[in-house]
Amino acid sequence: MDRQFGALLLLLTCAAGYSPGDPPKPMPDRYITSGILHLPYAELHEPFSAWVDLKTDNSRLDYYNGVMKTYQMGGKDGGSSFKIMPVTVDGKVYNKMMCFKTPGSAEVPMHAQPMVPNVANFSFVRREKFSGRICDKFTMEEDVGQKHNLYSLWTTTEGGYHPVLYEMKGYDSLLDSHFDHYIVQYTTFVAATPSKADISPPDPTKCSGWNPGAGEHNYLMNPMREFIHNDDSHVEESFAAFKARHGRRYEDDKEHTQRKNHFRHNMRYIHSKNRSGQKFRLAANHFTDRSDSEMHQMRGYRYNSGHRGSLKFPYRDARIPDNVTDWDWRLRGAVTPVKDQSVCGSCWSFGTTGAVESGYFLHSNRLVRLSQQALIDCSWGQGNNGCDGGEDTNSYKWILKHGLPTEDSYGPYLGSDAFCHVNESQAGAVRIKGHTDVPPGSVHAAKYALWKHGPLSVAIDAAHRSFVFYANGVYYEPQCGNSVNNLDHAVLAVGFGILDGEPYWLVKNSWSTYWGNAGYVLMSMKDNNCGVATAATYVNF
């Protein structure tokens, strides 16, 4: 009892400086801080460091322990913003730190970026123990249309007056759900004047000009502005550009709001990952307004653990010649153009037809477009489930029995389940003698099979947002699995090579040329990342 009373007395005594509704004390104009930006909806936790001098109107913010550095410099001429980041250009430079500059103007001036929100409109709520410290909690609420935003700020005087945590939660009455949530956690905060060396940008004459597109300045040059100032003007601009680029028309205001929120969180993810210095880059594409559940529907590979009907892999210790370090079946005319599976979990049919198309080319020297739709419509008896998933070995069993019709004879791809009419379209059907499973997990065997027999139908773990928004570079995702239980998306491996010392597979996807590098991705061979070599197959003629 005495201990509880003592703790209560401490809280009441410490709270004597504030009454309900009082604003917090002003934050210092000059300080050095570090912490973590938490983005729950994007599943990101991004470390930052900041040097802020509001009196001289200068600041510097580093992300991911200095992988990317940004400078915000005020001035009478509108000021400037700078960014230093690693740049890789295939075959030319690798992770070279380069400087970019964007000038301000009288209409759009640049200013120092504070790391603490304007506290004038916050009101004291209570004193509480938070993160192991006695803190004062302040809140501010605002309504913007149908949106209700709640901002909370915790401060402490332990070790000097400073912020502990700043949180925003946004609720949308139209959606009847929270639409936004982010947290700025301050792990260190020192009221001090940053040194000139810390806050001065590099020589401007050594910086290249940078002219971001619509709405991209905050994303690229000052991403923290969105969170400290709740400035989402760049979201509005870039979403408008996205809709125009992809011809988006939404059913009603509710869907428009939902899509914009998906876009908001996906764009945060894309730019945060690009700031982290990984070897591949992400970019917005036609999926940027999609939810995770919608993307899940695109991944329809279902591994067949039963009888697979494979011929025996005939090469035990075979290796490709030492002088063959890269290979691309596209350059040899063996690969048809990238296709779009649309909103149908039919990736398995594209991996299968791709392997048969290329194998038939090597057998007959004729490249023909074969029908994915025939497999979707007709191979249910072999264990496939149309737009709800399937697998290449099931498809090979059907092709052995019926042959695979051409796209011209069967009809165009529909992106949905339809009636089977294979008996009406047998003219020109391609027939196979069987298929071969490559030894599971063997990168060497898969490389040899690809070089010897043509592109391979492969399955991967594509259940990661980094894959959805891949743009270029060698893709390596530490969270990727490579067991058969992880495989959820079928693609076509059409080559291999080495880029900046990183061995990769050249993989053709079925998400249109808007995705990746014109529909392709370079997937790292390291540790059989994402399982490219786990369930690879080729066709026998």
Secondary structure, DSSP 4 states (H G I P E B T S, - for coil): -HHHHHHHHHHHHHGGG--TTPPPPPPPSEEEEEEEEEEGGGTEEEEEEEEEETTTTEEEEEETTTTEEEEEE--TT--EEEEEEEEEETTTEEEEEEEEEEE--SSS------SS---TT-EEEEEEEETTEEEEEEEEEEEETTEEEEEEEEEE-TTSSEEEEEEEEEEETTTTEEEEEEEEEEEEEE--PPPHHHHPPP-GGGSEE----TT-HHHHH-TTHHHHS---HHHHHHHHHHHHHHT---SSHHHHHHHHHHHHHHHHHHHHHHHTT-SEEE---TTTT--HHHHHTT--B----S---PBPP--SS----TT---EEGGGGT--PPP-B--SSS-HHHHHHHHHHHHHHHHHHS----B-HHHHHHH-GGGT--GGG-B-HHHHHHHHHHH-B-BHHHH----SS-----GGG--TT-B--SEEEEPPTT-HHHHHHHHHHH--EEEEE---SHHHHTEEEEEE--TT---STTT--EEEEEEEEEEETTEEEEEEE-SB-TTSTBTTEEEEE-GGGGGGTTTS-EEEE-
